[in-house]
Every structure is written in structure tokens, then in C-alpha cells.
């Protein structure tokens, strides 16, 4: 069984494609042959040693994917070999096979292919959490979406529009504007320096936005604050790019609300995982939600996928194909 293994923290070059022992399922687990594994910023944190600090080296990165069940433990009755399944958090997914708790799996509808299912799990559930639970978008709300041509940004924009909101997208280059608009963004700001609030205020006639979804790191933090209207909501996510300075709560402007959103709070039980994933699948089948796969890589090319993602030049979802 081939997998991507890293024995120490470092750059993309520490990701090695090598043979690993075949694994057997323990109690409550299944073995899945991976058809597609998602590449996420979390994986970069794993590689750099800032995430999974409780997991010893060597490590197999990756948490998201889709595939076919090969084997199950004797005490698993809800799944059988041959079924197509997807998952959002199963450490070790950069591999030809992965062992996963049955409770962490969802069945893939026949009309959705494995690559699409793998692409919508983490980023789709993240976007769903942000727009339906952390700050439930209401008709007429205006949202500022950072990295609007990225995997989360494209899905988040579509969900906001589905719920009747308006979107101001922020992207890092002119080449990403068309993709953000295709997803439904009403306006797109091109910015690399974190100076966008004045344009947001112009577009909102001086009122500001109802909510900011910001996973772009500390460089955008202050202008995201400045872009909010009175009693607006700041949804902060994406710790891999760094955190802002310490906040003096009494200095926060406009009676805003600020919080750190993580997708696993959206799916903290098996029932919630399946409920919210099935909603995403229904949106896909109805054409409400469309997945943009930016690039596919062979599993052996995981290092290149990481380098490309860190360059901030990619759009859409990146996948590894064993």
C-alpha cells in the first residue's frame, strides 16, 4: 500500500511517496480504497508540525476523501464492502487505503462521482457552517467573502446567494475575478495588501457589510473590522496563516460580534455529519451548488500540490488521485 509519509516537520520536500504496511480494521472501523483525497490548508499545518502535535512522527497527512469500502470489522453492520463512501476527517487519507471509523463515513449518492464528493466534504461543510449556523444569512444580507475564488470561498458564495444574500468577494489577482463572479459574487475586489475596507464602504453606501468571512490571516484583520456595519459579525477562520494580535475587547468598534468558527462544531456527531452532508449532496444534485476542481495530482505529487496551494495562486479544490 502506497502512501505519503512525512518523518519530520518541514517544507513540501518532506512529503515522501513510499510503501506502507497494509492495515486491518479495528473495532468499529472499515478499510477504504481511496479514490480521491482532498488537499486542505490543515494538511500544510500537519506537514509543518503546527497541527497534530499529539500524533508522533512519522505521519501520513490528509483527512478528507472518497472511495470504496474494502473490508469492515465484524462489529460493523451499517456498511458493507463495495459501497462508495466519503469522509471529512480521517487522519492518513493521503494513501491508497485508509482505516476509518464507520461513524465518520457517509454514503455517496449514485449520481455523484467520487471526485465531487471528496471535493465538497471539508470545504462544503465549512461553508455550510459559516452561512447557515455561525451567521445564518438572511435575504438582503451583504457578506464580505475573502479568498472568494478558493475552495471555501466559491462554495460559501453559492450558499450565501442561495439564501438570498449579496456577496462582495475579495481575491488576490485579476485572474481570479471571473471565477468569483461565476460563483455568484455581486462585486469582486482585487487586493493583496489588506486594504479593501474603503471599497467595501463605497459598495455598501457607507453602511458596511453584515458579516465578514475571513480566513486570510492577520494581514486582513483590521480592514475586515473596518468593513463591518454596526452590530456586524466577524467570522474568523483558518489558523494556518496565523492569528491577529491580542484583542482589547473594549476597543472593538460598532458593537460588532467576533468569533472563531471551526467546521467540526457543525458536525460533532455522526447524525449531524450525515444530515449536513446530505443537504450538500441535495444541493449538488439540484444544481444549487457546483464544485470547482482546480487541479488533480497523482498521489505521488503531493509535494507539488502543497507548494501550489501555499503559493496562493490556485483556485477551487485540489485533489490527490491514488
C-alpha positions as a Markdown table, in Angstrom:
| # | Residue | x | y | z |
|---|---|---|---|---|
| 1 | Unk | 0.0 | 0.0 | 0.0 |
| 2 | Unk | 1.5 | 3.3 | -1.1 |
| 3 | Unk | 1.1 | 6.5 | 1.0 |
| 4 | Unk | 2.6 | 9.9 | 1.5 |
| 5 | Unk | 4.7 | 9.9 | 4.7 |
| 6 | Unk | 6.5 | 12.7 | 6.5 |
| 7 | Unk | 9.0 | 11.9 | 9.2 |
| 8 | Unk | 9.7 | 15.5 | 10.3 |
| 9 | Unk | 8.3 | 19.0 | 10.0 |
| 10 | Unk | 9.4 | 21.0 | 7.0 |
| 11 | Unk | 8.6 | 22.2 | 3.5 |
| 12 | Unk | 6.8 | 20.3 | 0.8 |
| 13 | Unk | 10.0 | 18.3 | 0.2 |
| 14 | Unk | 9.4 | 16.3 | 3.4 |
| 15 | Unk | 6.4 | 14.6 | 1.8 |
| 16 | Unk | 7.6 | 11.2 | 0.6 |
| 17 | Unk | 5.7 | 8.6 | -1.5 |
| 18 | Unk | 6.6 | 5.2 | -0.1 |
| 19 | Unk | 5.3 | 1.7 | 0.6 |
| 20 | Unk | 3.5 | 1.2 | 3.9 |
| 21 | Unk | 2.1 | -1.9 | 5.7 |
| 22 | Unk | -1.4 | -2.9 | 4.8 |
| 23 | Unk | -3.8 | -2.0 | 7.7 |
| 24 | Unk | -6.7 | -4.0 | 9.1 |
| 25 | Unk | -9.8 | -2.5 | 10.6 |
| 26 | Unk | -10.2 | -2.5 | 14.4 |
| 27 | Unk | -13.4 | -2.5 | 16.3 |
| 28 | Unk | -16.0 | -0.2 | 14.6 |
| 29 | Unk | -13.7 | 0.6 | 11.7 |
| 30 | Unk | -13.6 | 0.0 | 7.9 |
| 31 | Unk | -10.8 | 0.0 | 5.4 |
| 32 | Unk | -11.5 | 2.2 | 2.3 |
| 33 | Unk | -9.7 | 2.2 | -1.0 |
| 34 | Unk | -9.2 | 5.9 | -1.6 |
| 35 | Unk | -10.4 | 7.2 | -5.0 |
| 36 | Unk | -9.7 | 10.9 | -4.3 |
| 37 | Unk | -8.2 | 12.7 | -1.3 |
| 38 | Unk | -8.8 | 16.4 | -0.7 |
| 39 | Unk | -5.9 | 18.8 | -0.1 |
| 40 | Unk | -6.5 | 21.4 | 2.6 |
| 41 | Unk | -4.6 | 24.1 | 4.5 |
| 42 | Unk | -4.9 | 21.8 | 7.6 |
| 43 | Unk | -2.6 | 19.4 | 5.8 |
| 44 | Unk | 0.0 | 22.1 | 5.4 |
| 45 | Unk | -0.2 | 22.6 | 9.2 |
| 46 | Unk | 0.3 | 18.9 | 9.7 |
| 47 | Unk | 3.4 | 19.0 | 7.5 |
| 48 | Unk | 4.8 | 22.0 | 9.3 |
| 49 | Unk | 4.2 | 20.5 | 12.7 |
| 50 | Unk | 1.7 | 23.1 | 13.9 |
| 51 | Unk | -1.2 | 20.7 | 13.8 |
| 52 | Unk | -1.5 | 17.1 | 15.2 |
| 53 | Unk | 1.1 | 17.8 | 17.8 |
| 54 | Unk | -0.2 | 14.9 | 19.8 |
| 55 | Unk | 0.4 | 12.5 | 16.9 |
| 56 | Unk | 4.0 | 11.1 | 16.7 |
| 57 | Unk | 6.2 | 11.1 | 13.6 |
| 58 | Unk | 6.1 | 9.6 | 11.0 |
| 59 | Unk | 2.7 | 10.8 | 9.9 |
| 60 | Unk | 0.5 | 10.3 | 6.8 |
| 61 | Unk | -1.2 | 13.6 | 6.2 |
| 62 | Unk | -4.7 | 14.1 | 4.8 |
| 63 | Unk | -8.1 | 13.9 | 6.4 |
| 64 | Unk | -10.7 | 14.1 | 3.6 |
| 65 | Unk | -11.7 | 11.9 | 0.7 |
| 66 | Unk | -13.9 | 9.5 | -1.0 |
| 67 | Unk | -13.6 | 5.8 | -2.0 |
| 68 | Unk | -14.9 | 2.3 | -1.9 |
| 69 | Unk | -15.1 | 0.1 | 1.2 |
| 70 | Unk | -12.8 | -2.9 | 1.1 |
| 71 | Unk | -13.1 | -4.5 | 4.5 |
| 72 | Unk | -15.0 | -4.0 | 7.7 |
| 73 | Unk | -14.6 | -5.2 | 11.3 |
| 74 | Unk | -17.0 | -7.9 | 12.4 |
| 75 | Unk | -19.0 | -5.4 | 14.6 |
| 76 | Unk | -19.8 | -3.0 | 11.7 |
| 77 | Unk | -23.2 | -3.7 | 10.3 |
| 78 | Unk | -24.2 | -0.4 | 8.7 |
| 79 | Unk | -21.7 | -0.6 | 5.8 |
| 80 | Unk | -20.5 | -3.5 | 3.6 |
| 81 | Unk | -17.7 | -3.9 | 1.1 |
| 82 | Unk | -18.3 | -2.3 | -2.3 |
| 83 | Unk | -20.2 | 0.7 | -1.0 |
| 84 | Unk | -19.0 | 4.2 | -2.0 |
| 85 | Unk | -18.4 | 6.5 | 0.9 |
| 86 | Unk | -16.9 | 9.9 | 1.7 |
| 87 | Unk | -15.4 | 11.4 | 4.9 |
| 88 | Unk | -14.4 | 14.8 | 6.2 |
| 89 | Unk | -11.9 | 13.8 | 9.0 |
| 90 | Unk | -9.9 | 10.6 | 8.8 |
| 91 | Unk | -6.2 | 11.1 | 9.5 |
| 92 | Unk | -4.0 | 9.3 | 7.0 |
| 93 | Unk | -6.0 | 10.0 | 3.9 |
| 94 | Unk | -3.0 | 10.7 | 1.6 |
| 95 | Unk | -2.8 | 6.9 | 0.9 |
| 96 | Unk | -4.2 | 4.2 | -1.4 |
| 97 | Unk | -6.1 | 2.8 | 1.6 |
| 98 | Unk | -7.2 | 4.3 | 4.9 |
| 99 | Unk | -8.8 | 3.0 | 8.1 |
| 100 | Unk | -11.8 | 5.0 | 9.2 |
| 101 | Unk | -14.4 | 4.7 | 12.0 |
| 102 | Unk | -17.7 | 3.7 | 10.5 |
| 103 | Unk | -19.3 | 6.6 | 12.3 |
| 104 | Unk | -17.2 | 9.1 | 10.3 |
| 105 | Unk | -18.5 | 7.9 | 6.9 |
| 106 | Unk | -21.4 | 9.0 | 4.7 |
| 107 | Unk | -22.8 | 7.1 | 1.7 |
| 108 | Unk | -22.3 | 8.8 | -1.7 |
| 109 | Unk | -25.4 | 9.0 | -3.9 |
| 110 | Unk | -25.2 | 7.1 | -7.2 |
| 111 | Unk | -25.4 | 10.4 | -9.2 |
| 112 | Unk | -22.4 | 12.0 | -7.5 |
| 113 | Unk | -18.9 | 10.9 | -8.5 |
| 114 | Unk | -16.1 | 10.3 | -6.0 |
| 115 | Unk | -14.1 | 13.3 | -7.0 |
| 116 | Unk | -17.1 | 15.6 | -6.5 |
| 117 | Unk | -17.9 | 14.0 | -3.2 |
| 118 | Unk | -14.3 | 14.4 | -2.0 |
| 119 | Unk | -14.2 | 18.0 | -3.0 |
| 120 | Unk | -17.3 | 19.0 | -1.1 |
| 121 | Unk | -16.7 | 17.4 | 2.3 |
| 122 | Unk | -14.4 | 19.7 | 4.4 |
| 123 | Unk | -14.8 | 22.9 | 2.4 |
| 124 | Unk | -18.5 | 22.3 | 1.8 |
| 125 | Unk | -19.3 | 21.6 | 5.4 |
| 126 | Unk | -17.1 | 24.5 | 6.5 |
| 127 | Unk | -19.1 | 26.9 | 4.2 |
| 128 | Unk | -22.4 | 25.4 | 5.3 |
| 129 | Unk | -21.4 | 26.0 | 9.0 |
| 130 | Unk | -20.4 | 29.6 | 8.3 |
| 131 | Unk | -23.5 | 30.6 | 6.3 |
| 132 | Unk | -26.3 | 28.6 | 8.0 |
| 133 | Unk | -25.2 | 28.3 | 11.6 |
| 134 | Unk | -22.4 | 30.7 | 12.7 |
| 135 | Unk | -24.1 | 33.6 | 11.0 |
| 136 | Unk | -27.3 | 32.4 | 9.3 |
| 137 | Unk | -27.5 | 34.5 | 6.1 |
| 138 | Unk | -30.9 | 36.2 | 5.7 |
| 139 | Unk | -32.4 | 37.7 | 2.5 |
| 140 | Unk | -30.8 | 41.0 | 1.8 |
| 141 | Unk | -27.7 | 40.5 | 4.0 |
| 142 | Unk | -24.4 | 41.6 | 2.5 |
| 143 | Unk | -21.3 | 39.4 | 3.1 |
| 144 | Unk | -17.7 | 40.0 | 2.5 |
| 145 | Unk | -16.0 | 36.7 | 1.5 |
| 146 | Unk | -12.2 | 36.6 | 1.5 |
| 147 | Unk | -10.4 | 34.2 | -0.9 |
| 148 | Unk | -13.6 | 34.2 | -3.0 |
| 149 | Unk | -12.0 | 32.1 | -5.7 |
| 150 | Unk | -10.7 | 29.4 | -3.3 |
| 151 | Unk | -12.4 | 26.2 | -2.4 |
| 152 | Unk | -14.3 | 27.5 | 0.6 |
| 153 | Unk | -14.9 | 30.9 | -0.9 |
| 154 | Unk | -16.6 | 29.5 | -4.1 |
| 155 | Unk | -18.9 | 27.3 | -2.1 |
| 156 | Unk | -19.6 | 29.9 | 0.6 |
| 157 | Unk | -20.6 | 32.4 | -2.1 |
| 158 | Unk | -23.0 | 30.0 | -3.7 |
| 159 | Unk | -24.7 | 29.2 | -0.3 |
| 160 | Unk | -25.0 | 32.8 | 0.6 |
| 161 | Unk | -26.7 | 33.5 | -2.8 |
| 162 | Unk | -28.9 | 30.5 | -2.3 |
| 163 | Unk | -30.1 | 32.0 | 1.0 |
| 164 | Unk | -30.8 | 35.4 | -0.6 |
| 165 | Unk | -27.7 | 37.3 | 0.4 |
| 166 | Unk | -25.3 | 39.5 | -1.6 |
| 167 | Unk | -21.6 | 38.9 | -1.8 |
| 168 | Unk | -18.6 | 41.1 | -2.1 |
| 169 | Unk | -15.7 | 38.9 | -2.9 |
| 170 | Unk | -12.0 | 39.6 | -2.3 |
| 171 | Unk | -9.4 | 37.9 | -4.4 |
| 172 | Unk | -5.6 | 38.3 | -4.8 |
| 173 | Unk | -5.4 | 38.7 | -8.6 |
| 174 | Unk | -7.4 | 39.8 | -11.6 |
| 175 | Unk | -7.1 | 36.3 | -12.9 |
| 176 | Unk | -9.5 | 35.1 | -10.1 |
| 177 | Unk | -12.2 | 37.7 | -10.7 |
| 178 | Unk | -14.2 | 35.8 | -13.3 |
| 179 | Unk | -14.3 | 32.6 | -11.2 |
| 180 | Unk | -15.6 | 34.5 | -8.2 |
| 181 | Unk | -18.3 | 36.2 | -10.3 |
| 182 | Unk | -19.3 | 32.9 | -11.9 |
| 183 | Unk | -20.0 | 31.6 | -8.4 |
| 184 | Unk | -22.3 | 34.5 | -7.8 |
| 185 | Unk | -20.3 | 37.3 | -6.3 |
| 186 | Unk | -22.0 | 40.6 | -6.9 |
| 187 | Unk | -18.8 | 42.6 | -6.7 |
| 188 | Unk | -15.2 | 41.5 | -6.6 |
| 189 | Unk | -12.3 | 43.4 | -5.0 |
| 190 | Unk | -8.7 | 42.6 | -6.1 |
| 191 | Unk | -6.4 | 43.2 | -3.2 |
| 192 | Unk | -3.1 | 41.8 | -1.9 |
| 193 | Unk | -2.2 | 44.3 | 0.8 |
| 194 | Unk | -5.2 | 44.1 | 3.1 |
| 195 | Unk | -6.6 | 47.5 | 2.2 |
| 196 | Unk | -10.1 | 46.9 | 1.0 |
| 197 | Unk | -12.4 | 48.4 | 3.6 |
| 198 | Unk | -12.8 | 51.8 | 1.8 |
| 199 | Unk | -14.0 | 50.0 | -1.3 |
| 200 | Unk | -16.4 | 47.9 | 0.7 |
| 201 | Unk | -17.8 | 51.0 | 2.3 |
| 202 | Unk | -18.3 | 52.6 | -1.2 |
| 203 | Unk | -20.1 | 49.5 | -2.4 |
| 204 | Unk | -22.4 | 49.5 | 0.6 |
| 205 | Unk | -23.1 | 53.2 | 0.6 |
| 206 | Unk | -21.2 | 53.8 | 3.8 |
| 207 | Unk | -23.1 | 51.2 | 5.8 |
| 208 | Unk | -20.6 | 48.2 | 5.8 |
| 209 | Unk | -21.4 | 44.5 | 5.5 |
| 210 | Unk | -23.5 | 42.4 | 7.8 |
| 211 | Unk | -20.8 | 39.7 | 8.0 |
| 212 | Unk | -17.2 | 39.1 | 7.1 |
| 213 | Unk | -15.8 | 35.6 | 6.5 |
| 214 | Unk | -12.1 | 36.0 | 6.8 |
| 215 | Unk | -9.6 | 33.1 | 6.6 |
| 216 | Unk | -6.8 | 35.1 | 5.1 |
| 217 | Unk | -4.5 | 35.6 | 8.1 |
| 218 | Unk | -3.6 | 38.7 | 10.1 |
| 219 | Unk | -2.9 | 41.0 | 7.2 |
| 220 | Unk | -6.7 | 41.4 | 6.5 |
| 221 | Unk | -7.9 | 41.5 | 10.1 |
| 222 | Unk | -8.0 | 45.3 | 10.6 |
| 223 | Unk | -9.8 | 46.1 | 7.4 |
| 224 | Unk | -12.2 | 43.3 | 8.0 |
| 225 | Unk | -13.2 | 45.0 | 11.2 |
| 226 | Unk | -13.4 | 48.3 | 9.4 |
| 227 | Unk | -15.7 | 46.8 | 6.7 |
| 228 | Unk | -18.4 | 45.8 | 9.2 |
| 229 | Unk | -21.6 | 47.7 | 9.8 |
| 230 | Unk | -23.0 | 48.4 | 13.3 |
| 231 | Unk | -23.6 | 45.1 | 15.1 |
| 232 | Unk | -22.0 | 43.2 | 12.2 |
| 233 | Unk | -20.5 | 39.7 | 12.6 |
| 234 | Unk | -16.8 | 38.8 | 12.1 |
| 235 | Unk | -16.3 | 35.1 | 11.3 |
| 236 | Unk | -12.6 | 34.4 | 11.7 |
| 237 | Unk | -11.2 | 31.0 | 10.5 |
| 238 | Unk | -8.1 | 29.4 | 9.0 |
| 239 | Unk | -5.4 | 29.4 | 11.8 |
| 240 | Unk | -2.7 | 28.0 | 9.4 |
| 241 | Unk | -2.0 | 31.5 | 8.1 |
| 242 | Unk | -1.5 | 32.9 | 11.6 |
| 243 | Unk | -3.6 | 34.8 | 14.1 |
| 244 | Unk | -4.1 | 38.5 | 14.7 |
| 245 | Unk | -2.6 | 40.3 | 17.7 |
| 246 | Unk | -4.3 | 40.1 | 21.0 |
| 247 | Unk | -7.6 | 41.9 | 21.0 |
| 248 | Unk | -8.7 | 44.5 | 23.5 |
| 249 | Unk | -12.4 | 43.7 | 23.7 |
| 250 | Unk | -13.2 | 47.3 | 24.7 |
| 251 | Unk | -11.6 | 48.6 | 21.5 |
| 252 | Unk | -13.9 | 46.6 | 19.2 |
| 253 | Unk | -15.9 | 49.1 | 17.1 |
| 254 | Unk | -19.6 | 49.4 | 16.2 |
| 255 | Unk | -20.8 | 46.8 | 18.8 |
| 256 | Unk | -19.6 | 44.0 | 16.4 |
| 257 | Unk | -19.6 | 40.3 | 17.3 |
| 258 | Unk | -16.5 | 38.4 | 16.6 |
| 259 | Unk | -15.8 | 34.6 | 16.8 |
| 260 | Unk | -13.6 | 31.8 | 15.6 |
| 261 | Unk | -15.5 | 29.3 | 13.6 |
| 262 | Unk | -14.4 | 25.7 | 13.0 |
| 263 | Unk | -16.4 | 23.2 | 10.9 |
| 264 | Unk | -16.2 | 20.3 | 13.3 |
| 265 | Unk | -18.7 | 22.2 | 15.6 |
| 266 | Unk | -21.1 | 21.8 | 12.7 |
| 267 | Unk | -20.7 | 18.0 | 12.5 |
| 268 | Unk | -19.8 | 17.0 | 16.1 |
| 269 | Unk | -22.0 | 13.9 | 16.0 |
| 270 | Unk | -22.4 | 11.2 | 13.3 |
| 271 | Unk | -26.1 | 12.2 | 12.9 |
| 272 | Unk | -25.1 | 15.9 | 12.2 |
| 273 | Unk | -22.4 | 14.8 | 9.8 |
| 274 | Unk | -24.8 | 12.8 | 7.7 |
| 275 | Unk | -27.6 | 15.4 | 8.0 |
| 276 | Unk | -25.4 | 18.3 | 6.8 |
| 277 | Unk | -23.6 | 16.2 | 4.1 |
| 278 | Unk | -26.9 | 15.0 | 2.7 |
| 279 | Unk | -28.0 | 18.7 | 2.4 |
| 280 | Unk | -24.8 | 19.4 | 0.5 |
| 281 | Unk | -25.4 | 16.4 | -1.8 |
| 282 | Unk | -29.0 | 17.5 | -2.4 |
| 283 | Unk | -27.8 | 21.0 | -3.4 |
| 284 | Unk | -25.3 | 19.3 | -5.8 |
| 285 | Unk | -28.0 | 17.2 | -7.4 |
| 286 | Unk | -30.3 | 20.2 | -7.7 |
| 287 | Unk | -27.6 | 22.3 | -9.3 |
| 288 | Unk | -27.8 | 24.8 | -6.4 |
| 289 | Unk | -24.1 | 24.1 | -5.6 |
| 290 | Unk | -21.4 | 23.5 | -8.1 |
| 291 | Unk | -17.9 | 22.2 | -7.2 |
| 292 | Unk | -14.9 | 23.6 | -8.9 |
| 293 | Unk | -11.9 | 21.2 | -9.0 |
| 294 | Unk | -8.9 | 23.4 | -9.6 |
| 295 | Unk | -6.4 | 20.7 | -10.2 |
| 296 | Unk | -5.8 | 17.0 | -9.8 |
| 297 | Unk | -2.5 | 15.5 | -8.9 |
| 298 | Unk | -1.2 | 11.9 | -8.7 |
| 299 | Unk | -0.8 | 10.9 | -5.1 |
| 300 | Unk | 3.0 | 10.8 | -5.6 |
| 301 | Unk | 2.9 | 14.5 | -6.4 |
| 302 | Unk | 1.5 | 15.6 | -3.1 |
| 303 | Unk | 4.5 | 17.9 | -2.5 |
| 304 | Unk | 3.7 | 19.8 | -5.7 |
| 305 | Unk | 0.1 | 20.2 | -4.6 |
| 306 | Unk | 1.3 | 21.7 | -1.3 |
| 307 | Unk | 3.7 | 24.0 | -3.0 |
| 308 | Unk | 0.9 | 25.2 | -5.4 |
| 309 | Unk | -1.6 | 25.7 | -2.5 |
| 310 | Unk | 1.0 | 27.7 | -0.5 |
| 311 | Unk | 1.7 | 29.9 | -3.5 |
| 312 | Unk | -1.9 | 31.3 | -3.2 |
| 313 | Unk | -2.1 | 31.0 | -7.0 |
| 314 | Unk | -4.6 | 28.1 | -7.1 |
| 315 | Unk | -8.4 | 28.3 | -7.4 |
| 316 | Unk | -11.0 | 25.8 | -6.5 |
| 317 | Unk | -10.4 | 22.4 | -4.9 |
| 318 | Unk | -7.1 | 20.4 | -5.2 |
| 319 | Unk | -7.3 | 16.6 | -5.2 |
| 320 | Unk | -4.8 | 13.8 | -4.9 |
| 321 | Unk | -5.7 | 10.7 | -7.0 |
| 322 | Unk | -4.0 | 7.5 | -5.9 |
